[in-house]
Amino acid sequence: MLQELRGYVYDGITTYELCRVLKEYFGVVAVYSCDLIQRIKLEMEMYCPDHQHLYFVEA
């Protein structure tokens, strides 16, 4: 699923938009979205400084 998400996730995506993508394209119910977003942040090396937008970590 993470491989497929790479086509939908972009630098600066909001957590709301990511929840919508998870629900619409992957059938993830809202209850599990927060846990899944935490895993996505780790796996895709992202951070969320303002708790609203996700950014890729630049090395």
MOPAC internal coordinates of N, CA, C and O (Angstrom, degrees):
PM7 1SCF
backbone

  N    0.0000 0     0.00 0     0.00 0    0    0    0
  C    1.4431 1     0.00 0     0.00 0    1    0    0
  C    1.5351 1   110.52 1     0.00 0    2    1    0
  O    1.2310 1   120.29 1   140.48 1    3    2    1
  N    1.3297 1   117.06 1   -39.52 1    3    2    1
  C    1.4643 1   119.49 1   179.97 1    5    3    2
  C    1.5200 1   111.63 1   -61.42 1    6    5    3
  O    1.2310 1   120.32 1   143.62 1    7    6    5
  N    1.3218 1   116.99 1   -36.38 1    7    6    5
  C    1.4653 1   121.01 1   177.88 1    9    7    6
  C    1.5264 1   109.96 1   -62.34 1   10    9    7
  O    1.2310 1   120.21 1   137.70 1   11   10    9
  N    1.3206 1   117.21 1   -42.30 1   11   10    9
  C    1.4656 1   121.82 1   178.82 1   13   11   10
  C    1.5291 1   111.68 1   -68.28 1   14   13   11
  O    1.2310 1   120.34 1   145.65 1   15   14   13
  N    1.3140 1   116.96 1   -34.35 1   15   14   13
  C    1.4653 1   121.19 1  -179.07 1   17   15   14
  C    1.5187 1   112.52 1   -64.63 1   18   17   15
  O    1.2310 1   119.83 1   154.36 1   19   18   17
  N    1.3044 1   117.93 1   -25.64 1   19   18   17
  C    1.4696 1   120.60 1  -177.96 1   21   19   18
  C    1.5312 1   111.74 1   -56.47 1   22   21   19
  O    1.2310 1   120.11 1   152.84 1   23   22   21
  N    1.3065 1   117.40 1   -27.16 1   23   22   21
  C    1.4581 1   120.62 1   178.22 1   25   23   22
  C    1.5253 1   113.65 1   -76.89 1   26   25   23
  O    1.2310 1   120.28 1   164.14 1   27   26   25
  N    1.3262 1   117.06 1   -15.86 1   27   26   25
  C    1.4596 1   121.77 1  -176.92 1   29   27   26
  C    1.5271 1   113.50 1  -108.63 1   30   29   27
  O    1.2310 1   120.54 1   154.67 1   31   30   29
  N    1.3163 1   116.57 1   -25.33 1   31   30   29
  C    1.4633 1   120.94 1  -175.40 1   33   31   30
  C    1.5250 1   109.67 1   -90.08 1   34   33   31
  O    1.2310 1   120.65 1   -47.28 1   35   34   33
  N    1.3092 1   116.36 1   132.72 1   35   34   33
  C    1.4582 1   121.59 1   178.98 1   37   35   34
  C    1.5304 1   108.85 1  -134.30 1   38   37   35
  O    1.2310 1   120.63 1   -17.58 1   39   38   37
  N    1.2984 1   116.40 1   162.42 1   39   38   37
  C    1.4583 1   122.45 1  -179.54 1   41   39   38
  C    1.5204 1   109.16 1   -64.05 1   42   41   39
  O    1.2310 1   120.50 1   -57.54 1   43   42   41
  N    1.3272 1   116.65 1   122.46 1   43   42   41
  C    1.4582 1   121.46 1   179.36 1   45   43   42
  C    1.5200 1   113.91 1    95.29 1   46   45   43
  O    1.2310 1   119.68 1  -175.07 1   47   46   45
  N    1.3350 1   118.22 1     4.93 1   47   46   45
  C    1.4664 1   120.91 1   178.14 1   49   47   46
  C    1.5254 1   109.15 1   -60.89 1   50   49   47
  O    1.2310 1   120.67 1   -37.94 1   51   50   49
  N    1.3150 1   116.32 1   142.06 1   51   50   49
  C    1.4642 1   119.09 1   178.01 1   53   51   50
  C    1.5257 1   109.41 1   -82.48 1   54   53   51
  O    1.2310 1   121.15 1   -25.00 1   55   54   53
  N    1.3113 1   115.41 1   155.00 1   55   54   53
  C    1.4587 1   119.29 1   177.71 1   57   55   54
  C    1.5378 1   109.73 1   -64.43 1   58   57   55
  O    1.2310 1   120.29 1   147.01 1   59   58   57
  N    1.3263 1   117.06 1   -32.99 1   59   58   57
  C    1.4684 1   120.85 1   176.72 1   61   59   58
  C    1.5313 1   110.49 1   -61.90 1   62   61   59
  O    1.2310 1   120.43 1   134.16 1   63   62   61
  N    1.3220 1   116.79 1   -45.84 1   63   62   61
  C    1.4618 1   121.13 1   179.65 1   65   63   62
  C    1.5286 1   110.76 1   -64.51 1   66   65   63
  O    1.2310 1   120.35 1   139.20 1   67   66   65
  N    1.3251 1   116.94 1   -40.80 1   67   66   65
  C    1.4532 1   120.16 1   178.53 1   69   67   66
  C    1.5275 1   111.04 1   -64.24 1   70   69   67
  O    1.2310 1   120.03 1   140.04 1   71   70   69
  N    1.3130 1   117.55 1   -39.96 1   71   70   69
  C    1.4724 1   120.88 1   175.35 1   73   71   70
  C    1.5232 1   110.59 1   -60.51 1   74   73   71
  O    1.2310 1   120.59 1   138.56 1   75   74   73
  N    1.3313 1   116.49 1   -41.44 1   75   74   73
  C    1.4595 1   120.65 1   178.87 1   77   75   74
  C    1.5236 1   110.78 1   -63.67 1   78   77   75
  O    1.2310 1   119.84 1   137.48 1   79   78   77
  N    1.3256 1   117.91 1   -42.52 1   79   78   77
  C    1.4649 1   122.51 1   178.45 1   81   79   78
  C    1.5207 1   110.10 1   -62.40 1   82   81   79
  O    1.2310 1   120.62 1   134.94 1   83   82   81
  N    1.3278 1   116.41 1   -45.06 1   83   82   81
  C    1.4632 1   120.43 1   179.96 1   85   83   82
  C    1.5234 1   111.34 1   -60.49 1   86   85   83
  O    1.2310 1   120.71 1   139.16 1   87   86   85
  N    1.3252 1   116.25 1   -40.84 1   87   86   85
  C    1.4643 1   120.50 1  -179.52 1   89   87   86
  C    1.5247 1   111.39 1   -72.26 1   90   89   87
  O    1.2310 1   120.59 1   130.63 1   91   90   89
  N    1.3194 1   116.47 1   -49.37 1   91   90   89
  C    1.4607 1   121.79 1  -173.24 1   93   91   90
  C    1.5292 1   113.54 1   -69.92 1   94   93   91
  O    1.2310 1   120.39 1   135.09 1   95   94   93
  N    1.3275 1   116.86 1   -44.91 1   95   94   93
  C    1.4554 1   120.00 1  -173.06 1   97   95   94
  C    1.5302 1   114.53 1   -98.20 1   98   97   95
  O    1.2310 1   120.37 1   158.69 1   99   98   97
  N    1.3404 1   116.90 1   -21.31 1   99   98   97
  C    1.4592 1   119.62 1  -175.24 1  101   99   98
  C    1.5183 1   113.53 1  -121.79 1  102  101   99
  O    1.2310 1   119.83 1   176.51 1  103  102  101
  N    1.3301 1   117.92 1    -3.49 1  103  102  101
  C    1.4545 1   121.71 1   175.70 1  105  103  102
  C    1.5190 1   114.55 1    70.95 1  106  105  103
  O    1.2310 1   119.79 1  -156.35 1  107  106  105
  N    1.3319 1   118.01 1    23.65 1  107  106  105
  C    1.4656 1   121.71 1   179.89 1  109  107  106
  C    1.5206 1   108.34 1   -82.39 1  110  109  107
  O    1.2310 1   120.54 1   -53.04 1  111  110  109
  N    1.3240 1   116.57 1   126.96 1  111  110  109
  C    1.4627 1   119.73 1   178.68 1  113  111  110
  C    1.5221 1   109.70 1   -75.59 1  114  113  111
  O    1.2310 1   120.69 1   -26.67 1  115  114  113
  N    1.3120 1   116.29 1   153.33 1  115  114  113
  C    1.4668 1   123.12 1  -173.90 1  117  115  114
  C    1.5249 1   112.75 1   -56.75 1  118  117  115
  O    1.2310 1   120.06 1   148.07 1  119  118  117
  N    1.3215 1   117.50 1   -31.93 1  119  118  117
  C    1.4629 1   121.63 1  -178.45 1  121  119  118
  C    1.5267 1   111.36 1   -58.71 1  122  121  119
  O    1.2310 1   120.30 1   145.14 1  123  122  121
  N    1.3289 1   117.04 1   -34.86 1  123  122  121
  C    1.4566 1   121.52 1  -176.77 1  125  123  122
  C    1.5294 1   113.41 1   -95.63 1  126  125  123
  O    1.2310 1   119.69 1   172.34 1  127  126  125
  N    1.3060 1   118.20 1    -7.66 1  127  126  125
  C    1.4639 1   121.77 1  -175.74 1  129  127  126
  C    1.5199 1   112.91 1   -60.24 1  130  129  127
  O    1.2310 1   119.58 1   135.56 1  131  130  129
  N    1.3256 1   118.40 1   -44.44 1  131  130  129
  C    1.4717 1   120.98 1  -177.60 1  133  131  130
  C    1.5202 1   111.18 1   -62.01 1  134  133  131
  O    1.2310 1   120.30 1   135.02 1  135  134  133
  N    1.3227 1   117.03 1   -44.98 1  135  134  133
  C    1.4648 1   120.15 1   178.53 1  137  135  134
  C    1.5221 1   110.67 1   -63.67 1  138  137  135
  O    1.2310 1   120.71 1   138.84 1  139  138  137
  N    1.3124 1   116.25 1   -41.16 1  139  138  137
  C    1.4506 1   120.37 1  -179.43 1  141  139  138
  C    1.5287 1   111.33 1   -67.81 1  142  141  139
  O    1.2310 1   120.03 1   142.10 1  143  142  141
  N    1.3049 1   117.54 1   -37.90 1  143  142  141
  C    1.4691 1   120.78 1   177.57 1  145  143  142
  C    1.5242 1   110.06 1   -62.97 1  146  145  143
  O    1.2310 1   120.05 1   141.08 1  147  146  145
  N    1.3181 1   117.52 1   -38.92 1  147  146  145
  C    1.4697 1   120.06 1   176.45 1  149  147  146
  C    1.5277 1   110.86 1   -60.18 1  150  149  147
  O    1.2310 1   120.54 1   137.82 1  151  150  149
  N    1.3160 1   116.57 1   -42.18 1  151  150  149
  C    1.4648 1   120.28 1   178.91 1  153  151  150
  C    1.5345 1   110.64 1   -68.07 1  154  153  151
  O    1.2310 1   120.54 1   139.32 1  155  154  153
  N    1.3171 1   116.57 1   -40.68 1  155  154  153
  C    1.4688 1   121.23 1   178.21 1  157  155  154
  C    1.5293 1   109.66 1   -59.85 1  158  157  155
  O    1.2310 1   120.41 1   136.52 1  159  158  157
  N    1.3295 1   116.82 1   -43.48 1  159  158  157
  C    1.4654 1   120.60 1   178.61 1  161  159  158
  C    1.5242 1   110.75 1   -57.10 1  162  161  159
  O    1.2310 1   120.09 1   136.80 1  163  162  161
  N    1.3050 1   117.44 1   -43.20 1  163  162  161
  C    1.4671 1   121.08 1   179.88 1  165  163  162
  C    1.5195 1   111.73 1   -70.04 1  166  165  163
  O    1.2310 1   120.43 1   130.91 1  167  166  165
  N    1.3158 1   116.79 1   -49.09 1  167  166  165
  C    1.4567 1   121.46 1  -174.50 1  169  167  166
  C    1.5297 1   112.90 1   -69.23 1  170  169  167
  O    1.2310 1   120.53 1   144.55 1  171  170  169
  N    1.3295 1   116.60 1   -35.45 1  171  170  169
  C    1.4568 1   120.26 1  -177.52 1  173  171  170
  C    1.5256 1   111.92 1   -98.44 1  174  173  171
  O    1.2310 1   120.43 1  -171.49 1  175  174  173
  N    1.3338 1   116.78 1     8.51 1  175  174  173
  C    1.4602 1   123.45 1   178.99 1  177  175  174
  C    1.5251 1   111.85 1    52.71 1  178  177  175
  O    1.2310 1   121.81 1  -116.38 1  179  178  177
  N    1.3227 1   114.14 1    63.62 1  179  178  177
  C    1.4591 1   121.59 1   179.66 1  181  179  178
  C    1.5219 1   109.72 1  -121.91 1  182  181  179
  O    1.2310 1   120.70 1   -18.60 1  183  182  181
  N    1.3212 1   116.27 1   161.40 1  183  182  181
  C    1.4580 1   121.21 1   174.33 1  185  183  182
  C    1.5233 1   109.00 1  -137.42 1  186  185  183
  O    1.2310 1   121.11 1   -16.53 1  187  186  185
  N    1.3226 1   115.49 1   163.47 1  187  186  185
  C    1.4643 1   121.05 1  -174.14 1  189  187  186
  C    1.5396 1   108.52 1  -137.32 1  190  189  187
  O    1.2310 1   120.17 1  -100.44 1  191  190  189
  N    1.3352 1   117.28 1    79.56 1  191  190  189
  C    1.4723 1   120.29 1  -173.57 1  193  191  190
  C    1.5283 1   114.72 1   -65.23 1  194  193  191
  O    1.2310 1   120.02 1   147.42 1  195  194  193
  N    1.3109 1   117.57 1   -32.58 1  195  194  193
  C    1.4663 1   120.30 1  -177.76 1  197  195  194
  C    1.5305 1   112.82 1  -104.90 1  198  197  195
  O    1.2310 1   120.02 1  -171.69 1  199  198  197
  N    1.3167 1   117.57 1     8.31 1  199  198  197
  C    1.4667 1   124.52 1  -179.42 1  201  199  198
  C    1.5245 1   112.70 1    61.56 1  202  201  199
  O    1.2310 1   120.33 1  -160.31 1  203  202  201
  N    1.3263 1   116.97 1    19.69 1  203  202  201
  C    1.4596 1   121.43 1   177.64 1  205  203  202
  C    1.5182 1   112.53 1  -131.55 1  206  205  203
  O    1.2310 1   119.79 1   145.11 1  207  206  205
  N    1.3214 1   118.01 1   -34.89 1  207  206  205
  C    1.4518 1   122.22 1  -176.13 1  209  207  206
  C    1.5280 1   110.40 1  -118.59 1  210  209  207
  O    1.2310 1   120.80 1   -38.47 1  211  210  209
  N    1.3252 1   116.08 1   141.53 1  211  210  209
  C    1.4575 1   121.96 1   178.25 1  213  211  210
  C    1.5154 1   109.67 1  -104.76 1  214  213  211
  O    1.2310 1   120.79 1   -45.50 1  215  214  213
  N    1.3277 1   116.10 1   134.50 1  215  214  213
  C    1.4532 1   122.08 1  -179.81 1  217  215  214
  C    1.5180 1   109.13 1  -128.37 1  218  217  215
  O    1.2310 1   120.77 1   -34.23 1  219  218  217
  N    1.3352 1   116.13 1   145.77 1  219  218  217
  C    1.4436 1   120.82 1   175.67 1  221  219  218
  C    1.5289 1   109.53 1   -76.33 1  222  221  219
  O    1.2310 1   120.67 1   -39.06 1  223  222  221
  N    1.3198 1   116.32 1   140.94 1  223  222  221
  C    1.4641 1   121.68 1   176.65 1  225  223  222
  C    1.5291 1   106.78 1   -74.33 1  226  225  223
  O    1.2310 1   120.61 1   -52.04 1  227  226  225
  N    1.3031 1   116.43 1   127.96 1  227  226  225
  C    1.4606 1   121.17 1   178.30 1  229  227  226
  C    1.5189 1   109.12 1   -98.90 1  230  229  227
  O    1.2310 1   121.18 1   -52.52 1  231  230  229
  N    1.3039 1   115.35 1   127.48 1  231  230  229
  C    1.4723 1   119.20 1  -178.61 1  233  231  230
  C    1.4984 1   111.39 1   -98.43 1  234  233  231
  O    1.2310 1   120.10 1   180.00 1  235  234  233

